[in-house]
């Protein structure tokens, strides 16, 4: 399935953030506990044709502004071009 962004939205790909060090914890944590994530994330740019920005292959964006859309079991991530803080090659 192909999703085409419109209205200045940028289709992005989220990084794989699964972290399993394999080491036992020094103390017990509650079930379902997750380590807090950083406020910003580096994402891969998939499609930015709806935006007037000249972006590289990656961008730095605020994590809380990423929109997650699930269509027929396929998950897409979009962000409005106003929220791109920096582009990274």
N, C-alpha and C positions, 0 to 999 in steps of 0.2 A: 504494500500500500504506500502511496506517495502523498505527502501532505505539502501543500504549497502555502506558505505564509502570506498574509496580506496586511494592510494598514500598519506598516512600519514594524511588523513583528519579524523576529529572526528565529529560525529553526536551529536549535542547538542540540548537542549531544552531551549528556552529563558524564563525568568521569566515574569509573568504578570505585566506590568508596568502601568496599568491604575490607575490614581490617581484622585479621586474625593472627596474632603474634604466636599463638601456639603455646605460650608460656602460661602457667597457672597464675592466677591473681594472688597478690600478697594478702588480700582480705576478701571476704565474700561480698558480692554485689547483689542487689535485688534482681529477680527475674525480669528480663526485658530491658534492663538498663543499657543505654547507649551513651557513648562518650559524646560530649557536646561538640557540634560541628562549628567550623569557622563561619564568620558572617559573610565572607566572600568566597567565590569558587571560580576556578579556571575551567571554562567550557570550550568545546570544539564547535566551531561555526559550520553548520551543515548547509543552510540556505539563507542568504541575506539579500535576495533580489528585491524584496518589498521595502528595503531600507535604502536611504541615500548615503549611508555610511560606507566608507571604504575600509573594510575590516580585513584583518589577516586571517590566519587559520584558527586562532584561539582568542578568547576575550575573558576579561575579569568582570563578573557581575555579582550583585547582591543575591545571596541564596534565596531570600524570602520573596523576591520578585519573579522567580521562575514559575511559569504556568505549566502544569502537567495535564496533558489531555490523553485520555485512553479511548481509542476507537477500534472496535472489533478485537480487543485484546492486545493491540499494539499501542505502546506508550510513546508519545511525542512530548518534547519540551520546547516551549516558546518563551521569548522575552522581548519586551518592547525595546526599540533601539535607544530610547532615552536612558535606560538603565545600564547601558554598557559603559563601564568606567574606563577601560583601557583595552587596547588590542595587543595581542602577543603573537609573534611569529613562531 
